[in-house]
Amino acid sequence: MTTAVSQSSTSGNFLPELCTPQAILRVMLGAQVLAVVLALTSASETYLAAFLNIGLTSLFVQWIALSSVLAICLLSKKLNKLSVTQTAAAVSGLVVLFTIGASVVSTMAESYQNVGGLQYWNSPFILRNTFIALALTLMVLHYFHLLNQKTELTNADTGAQYDALQSRMRPHFLFNSLNTIAQLIHVDQNKAEDALLDLADIFRTTLDTRNRISLGEELDVTLRYLRMEALRLGKRRLNIVWDMDKKTLPFNMEIPPLLLQPLVENAIYHGIQPCKDGGTLGISLYDAGQRLDVVVTNPVPPDNTTKHSKGNHIAQENLKNRLRLAYGDQANLKITKSEHQYRVSFSIPKE
């Protein structure tokens, strides 16, 4: 992860998207503020002269800003292939070029109006404008570069946290499944083969590098997991009750991988397995318009049974953090416990 960030940071792809109406409007507003500041720094004898100075300066600065943005948009693909230094030099060169051009045109217009003849070059005027344009350009590019680095580091840190949380969701499942398959080989080879295929599909999902999978895929891996656990615990100890409407459920909805399956695994491991006679696992999925509601319930083991309360809290904290990393404040996790039932629910927005 660190290598990817460092490589990206040395590329020239740190410029923001400038080819949108919103970006162009922001550039125009910034240029206008700069024009007003520059105009007010020069003394004017009358209000009319002051307003005229602001208008001419605005025209001058806006022409440079919009011409530079247009050139950067046209050359964006090539700029993204350059290093940070090369990109900064190229963008600065474009701004300086347009600044000199606008300064020459302004010098010609002013000389024709005041003298009656054309003067093409005014060194102090052009050097002053070039220095201001270059200084401001370098400051803005430095800001963009720092902002891009911060964004990349934040994304890398979030991705690392997400991967670490996801990898800790099932510390015991693999060993239990392999023991179950080993026992089935001597009893029913066909069931053992099916169980091995289910196990392979479960861990294929675990190794999937996608940030989003469909709800249908998540349900499929959950069903495979439940088949594995039914073989291990037996159907008498593991009773599963599904509550969902297959006609209305958004199976194509994109969600982070392994949200439901670890929650179901947690319910079996901490709720049903410790009970001598097992219990009922309830799984509810409901399409709530703009959101998807998910509820998982399991029985509360008696007080005299061995429990994994610490692991239960870790798993819940993992799920809470994964939802926060994926949805921020738009997701919520609720845990309620009664005398006989443990209930975990969360609601996520449709994206």
C-alpha positions as CSV (number, residue, x, y, z in Angstrom):
1,M,0.0,0.0,0.0
2,T,2.8,2.4,0.9
3,T,4.6,1.7,-2.4
4,A,1.5,2.5,-4.4
5,V,1.1,5.8,-2.6
6,S,4.7,6.8,-3.1
7,Q,4.5,6.1,-6.8
8,S,1.4,8.1,-7.2
9,S,2.8,11.0,-5.3
10,T,5.7,11.3,-7.7
11,S,3.5,11.4,-10.8
12,G,2.0,14.6,-12.2
13,N,-1.6,13.4,-11.6
14,F,-2.1,15.9,-8.7
15,L,-4.1,18.5,-10.6
16,P,-7.8,18.7,-9.8
17,E,-10.4,18.3,-12.4
18,L,-10.6,21.7,-14.1
19,C,-12.7,20.8,-17.1
20,T,-16.1,21.1,-15.4
21,P,-18.5,24.1,-15.2
22,Q,-18.2,24.1,-11.4
23,A,-14.3,24.2,-11.6
24,I,-14.3,26.9,-14.2
25,L,-16.8,29.0,-12.2
26,R,-14.5,28.7,-9.1
27,V,-11.5,29.8,-11.3
28,M,-13.4,32.8,-12.5
29,L,-14.4,33.8,-8.9
30,G,-10.8,33.5,-7.7
31,A,-9.6,35.5,-10.7
32,Q,-12.1,38.2,-10.0
33,V,-11.1,38.5,-6.4
34,L,-7.4,38.8,-7.5
35,A,-8.3,41.4,-10.1
36,V,-10.2,43.5,-7.5
37,V,-7.2,43.3,-5.1
38,L,-4.7,44.3,-7.8
39,A,-6.9,47.2,-9.0
40,L,-7.4,48.5,-5.5
41,T,-3.6,48.6,-4.9
42,S,-3.2,51.3,-7.6
43,A,-4.4,54.8,-6.7
44,S,-7.2,56.3,-8.8
45,E,-8.1,60.0,-8.8
46,T,-11.9,59.5,-9.2
47,Y,-14.5,56.8,-8.5
48,L,-15.1,56.5,-12.3
49,A,-11.4,55.9,-12.8
50,A,-11.3,53.3,-10.0
51,F,-14.3,51.4,-11.5
52,L,-12.7,51.6,-15.0
53,N,-9.4,50.2,-13.5
54,I,-11.3,47.3,-11.9
55,G,-13.0,46.5,-15.1
56,L,-9.8,46.5,-17.2
57,T,-7.9,44.5,-14.6
58,S,-10.7,42.0,-14.4
59,L,-10.6,41.6,-18.2
60,F,-6.9,41.2,-18.1
61,V,-6.8,38.6,-15.2
62,Q,-9.9,36.6,-16.5
63,W,-8.3,36.3,-19.9
64,I,-5.1,34.8,-18.4
65,A,-7.0,32.5,-16.0
66,L,-9.5,31.1,-18.6
67,S,-6.9,30.7,-21.3
68,S,-4.6,28.8,-18.9
69,V,-7.4,26.5,-17.7
70,L,-8.4,25.8,-21.3
71,A,-4.9,24.9,-22.2
72,I,-4.5,22.7,-19.1
73,C,-7.7,20.9,-20.0
74,L,-6.5,20.2,-23.5
75,L,-3.2,18.9,-22.3
76,S,-4.4,17.1,-19.2
77,K,-3.7,13.6,-20.5
78,K,-0.1,14.5,-21.3
79,L,0.4,16.4,-18.0
80,N,-0.8,13.4,-16.0
81,K,2.1,11.4,-17.5
82,L,4.7,13.8,-16.3
83,S,6.4,14.0,-12.9
84,V,5.4,16.6,-10.3
85,T,8.3,18.9,-11.2
86,Q,7.6,18.6,-14.9
87,T,3.9,19.2,-14.4
88,A,4.6,22.3,-12.3
89,A,7.0,23.6,-14.9
90,A,4.6,23.0,-17.8
91,V,1.6,24.7,-16.0
92,S,3.8,27.6,-14.9
93,G,5.1,28.0,-18.4
94,L,1.6,28.1,-19.8
95,V,0.5,30.7,-17.3
96,V,3.6,32.9,-18.0
97,L,3.0,32.6,-21.7
98,F,-0.6,33.8,-21.5
99,T,0.4,36.5,-19.0
100,I,3.1,37.8,-21.5
101,G,0.6,37.7,-24.3
102,A,-2.1,39.5,-22.3
103,S,0.5,42.1,-21.2
104,V,1.6,42.8,-24.8
105,V,-2.0,43.2,-26.0
106,S,-2.6,45.5,-23.0
107,T,0.5,47.6,-23.8
108,M,-0.5,47.9,-27.4
109,A,-4.0,49.1,-26.5
110,E,-2.8,51.6,-23.9
111,S,-0.1,53.1,-26.2
112,Y,-2.5,53.5,-29.1
113,Q,-5.0,55.3,-26.9
114,N,-2.5,57.6,-25.1
115,V,0.2,58.1,-27.7
116,G,-1.6,57.4,-31.0
117,G,1.0,54.8,-32.0
118,L,1.6,51.2,-31.2
119,Q,4.1,50.1,-28.5
120,Y,4.6,46.4,-28.3
121,W,6.8,46.0,-25.2
122,N,6.8,47.5,-21.7
123,S,9.4,45.7,-19.7
124,P,8.5,46.9,-16.2
125,F,4.8,46.2,-16.8
126,I,5.4,42.7,-18.3
127,L,8.0,41.7,-15.7
128,R,5.6,42.8,-12.9
129,N,2.7,40.8,-14.3
130,T,4.9,37.7,-15.0
131,F,6.3,37.7,-11.4
132,I,2.8,38.0,-9.9
133,A,1.4,35.3,-12.2
134,L,4.3,32.9,-11.6
135,A,4.3,33.4,-7.8
136,L,0.5,32.8,-7.5
137,T,0.7,29.7,-9.9
138,L,3.5,28.1,-7.8
139,M,1.5,28.7,-4.6
140,V,-1.7,27.2,-6.0
141,L,0.2,24.2,-7.5
142,H,1.9,23.6,-4.1
143,Y,-1.5,23.6,-2.4
144,F,-2.9,21.1,-5.0
145,H,0.1,18.8,-4.5
146,L,-0.2,18.8,-0.7
147,L,-4.0,18.3,-0.9
148,N,-3.5,15.3,-3.3
149,Q,-0.9,13.8,-0.9
150,K,-3.2,14.1,2.0
151,T,-6.1,12.5,0.1
152,E,-3.9,9.6,-1.0
153,L,-2.6,9.0,2.5
154,T,-6.1,9.1,3.9
155,N,-7.4,6.6,1.3
156,A,-4.4,4.3,1.9
157,D,-4.9,4.4,5.6
158,T,-8.6,3.8,5.2
159,G,-8.0,0.9,2.8
160,A,-5.4,-0.6,5.2
161,Q,-7.9,-0.4,8.1
162,Y,-10.7,-1.9,6.0
163,D,-8.5,-4.8,4.8
164,A,-7.2,-5.5,8.3
165,L,-10.7,-5.5,9.8
166,Q,-12.0,-7.8,7.0
167,S,-9.2,-10.3,7.5
168,R,-10.0,-10.7,11.2
169,M,-13.6,-11.7,10.7
170,R,-13.2,-15.5,10.8
171,P,-10.4,-16.8,13.0
172,H,-11.9,-20.3,13.6
173,F,-14.1,-21.1,10.6
174,L,-11.4,-22.7,8.4
175,F,-10.3,-25.2,10.9
176,N,-13.8,-26.3,11.8
177,S,-14.7,-26.7,8.1
178,L,-11.6,-28.8,7.3
179,N,-12.4,-31.1,10.2
180,T,-16.0,-31.4,9.0
181,I,-14.9,-32.3,5.5
182,A,-12.3,-34.8,6.8
183,Q,-15.1,-36.6,8.7
184,L,-17.4,-36.5,5.7
185,I,-14.9,-38.2,3.4
186,H,-15.3,-41.4,5.2
187,V,-19.1,-41.1,5.4
188,D,-20.4,-39.4,2.3
189,Q,-17.8,-38.5,-0.4
190,N,-20.4,-36.5,-2.5
191,K,-21.3,-34.3,0.5
192,A,-17.6,-33.9,1.2
193,E,-17.0,-32.7,-2.3
194,D,-19.9,-30.3,-2.2
195,A,-18.7,-29.0,1.1
196,L,-15.2,-28.5,-0.3
197,L,-16.6,-26.5,-3.2
198,D,-18.6,-24.4,-0.8
199,L,-15.5,-23.7,1.3
200,A,-13.5,-22.8,-1.8
201,D,-16.2,-20.3,-2.9
202,I,-16.3,-18.7,0.6
203,F,-12.6,-18.1,0.6
204,R,-12.6,-17.0,-3.0
205,T,-14.9,-14.2,-1.8
206,T,-12.6,-13.5,1.1
207,L,-9.7,-13.1,-1.3
208,D,-11.7,-10.9,-3.7
209,T,-10.1,-7.5,-4.0
210,R,-13.2,-5.7,-5.1
211,N,-14.5,-2.9,-2.8
212,R,-18.1,-3.7,-3.6
213,I,-20.1,-6.9,-4.5
214,S,-23.7,-7.4,-5.2
215,L,-26.2,-8.3,-2.5
216,G,-26.9,-11.5,-4.4
217,E,-23.2,-12.5,-4.1
218,E,-23.2,-11.7,-0.4
219,L,-26.3,-13.9,0.1
220,D,-24.7,-16.7,-1.9
221,V,-21.6,-16.8,0.2
222,T,-23.8,-16.7,3.3
223,L,-25.8,-19.6,2.1
224,R,-22.7,-21.6,1.5
225,Y,-21.4,-20.8,4.9
226,L,-24.7,-21.9,6.5
227,R,-24.5,-25.2,4.6
228,M,-21.0,-25.8,6.0
229,E,-22.2,-25.0,9.6
230,A,-25.3,-27.2,9.2
231,L,-23.0,-30.1,8.3
232,R,-20.9,-29.4,11.4
233,L,-23.7,-28.7,13.9
234,G,-26.5,-30.8,12.4
235,K,-29.9,-29.6,11.3
236,R,-31.3,-30.3,14.8
237,R,-29.0,-27.8,16.5
238,L,-29.1,-25.2,13.7
239,N,-32.5,-24.0,12.7
240,I,-32.5,-21.1,10.2
241,V,-35.4,-18.8,9.6
242,W,-35.2,-16.4,6.6
243,D,-37.4,-13.4,6.4
244,M,-37.1,-11.6,3.0
245,D,-39.1,-11.0,-0.1
246,K,-37.2,-12.3,-3.1
247,K,-39.5,-10.3,-5.4
248,T,-38.6,-6.9,-4.0
249,L,-35.1,-7.4,-2.5
250,P,-32.4,-5.5,-4.5
251,F,-30.1,-8.3,-5.3
252,N,-28.1,-6.1,-7.7
253,M,-27.4,-3.5,-5.0
254,E,-23.7,-3.0,-4.4
255,I,-22.4,-3.4,-0.9
256,P,-19.0,-3.9,0.8
257,P,-18.1,-7.6,0.8
258,L,-18.6,-9.8,3.8
259,L,-21.1,-7.8,5.8
260,L,-23.8,-10.4,6.3
261,Q,-21.7,-13.6,6.4
262,P,-19.5,-12.6,9.4
263,L,-22.5,-11.4,11.3
264,V,-24.2,-14.8,10.8
265,E,-21.0,-16.5,11.7
266,N,-20.8,-14.4,14.9
267,A,-24.4,-15.4,15.8
268,I,-23.7,-19.1,15.4
269,Y,-20.4,-19.0,17.2
270,H,-21.5,-17.0,20.2
271,G,-25.2,-17.8,20.3
272,I,-26.1,-21.2,19.0
273,Q,-22.9,-23.3,19.3
274,P,-22.6,-22.8,23.1
275,C,-26.2,-24.0,23.6
276,K,-26.5,-27.8,24.2
277,D,-29.6,-28.1,22.0
278,G,-28.6,-25.3,19.6
279,G,-31.2,-22.8,18.6
280,T,-32.8,-20.7,15.9
281,L,-30.9,-18.3,13.7
282,G,-33.1,-15.5,12.3
283,I,-32.0,-13.6,9.2
284,S,-34.1,-10.7,7.9
285,L,-33.5,-8.4,4.9
286,Y,-35.9,-5.7,4.1
287,D,-36.0,-3.2,1.2
288,A,-36.8,0.1,3.0
289,G,-36.9,2.3,-0.1
290,Q,-33.7,4.3,0.0
291,R,-32.1,1.9,2.5
292,L,-31.5,-1.8,3.1
293,D,-32.3,-3.1,6.6
294,V,-30.6,-6.2,7.9
295,V,-31.4,-8.0,11.1
296,V,-29.7,-11.1,12.6
297,T,-31.0,-12.8,15.8
298,N,-29.8,-15.7,17.8
299,P,-30.6,-17.2,21.2
300,V,-28.8,-16.1,24.4
301,P,-26.8,-19.1,25.9
302,P,-27.7,-20.0,29.4
303,D,-25.5,-18.6,32.2
304,N,-23.9,-22.0,32.9
305,T,-22.5,-22.4,29.4
306,T,-19.1,-21.4,28.2
307,K,-19.3,-18.1,26.2
308,H,-17.0,-16.1,24.0
309,S,-18.1,-12.7,25.1
310,K,-14.8,-11.0,24.4
311,G,-14.6,-12.3,20.9
312,N,-18.2,-11.2,20.4
313,H,-17.5,-7.6,21.3
314,I,-14.4,-7.6,19.0
315,A,-16.6,-8.9,16.1
316,Q,-19.2,-6.3,16.7
317,E,-16.6,-3.5,16.9
318,N,-15.1,-4.8,13.6
319,L,-18.5,-4.6,11.9
320,K,-19.2,-1.2,13.3
321,N,-15.8,0.1,12.0
322,R,-16.3,-1.5,8.6
323,L,-19.7,0.2,8.2
324,R,-18.2,3.5,9.3
325,L,-15.4,3.2,6.8
326,A,-17.8,2.3,4.0
327,Y,-20.7,4.6,4.7
328,G,-19.6,7.1,7.3
329,D,-22.5,8.5,9.3
330,Q,-25.1,7.1,6.8
331,A,-24.9,3.6,8.4
332,N,-25.9,2.6,11.8
333,L,-25.5,-0.5,13.9
334,K,-27.9,-1.4,16.7
335,I,-27.4,-4.2,19.3
336,T,-30.2,-5.2,21.6
337,K,-30.2,-8.0,24.1
338,S,-33.1,-9.5,26.0
339,E,-33.2,-12.4,28.4
340,H,-33.5,-15.0,25.6
341,Q,-32.6,-13.2,22.4
342,Y,-29.6,-11.3,21.0
343,R,-30.4,-9.0,18.1
344,V,-28.0,-7.2,15.8
345,S,-29.3,-4.9,13.0
346,F,-27.9,-2.3,10.6
347,S,-29.2,-0.1,7.9
348,I,-27.2,1.0,4.9
349,P,-28.1,3.4,2.1
350,K,-28.6,2.2,-1.5
351,E,-25.7,3.4,-3.7
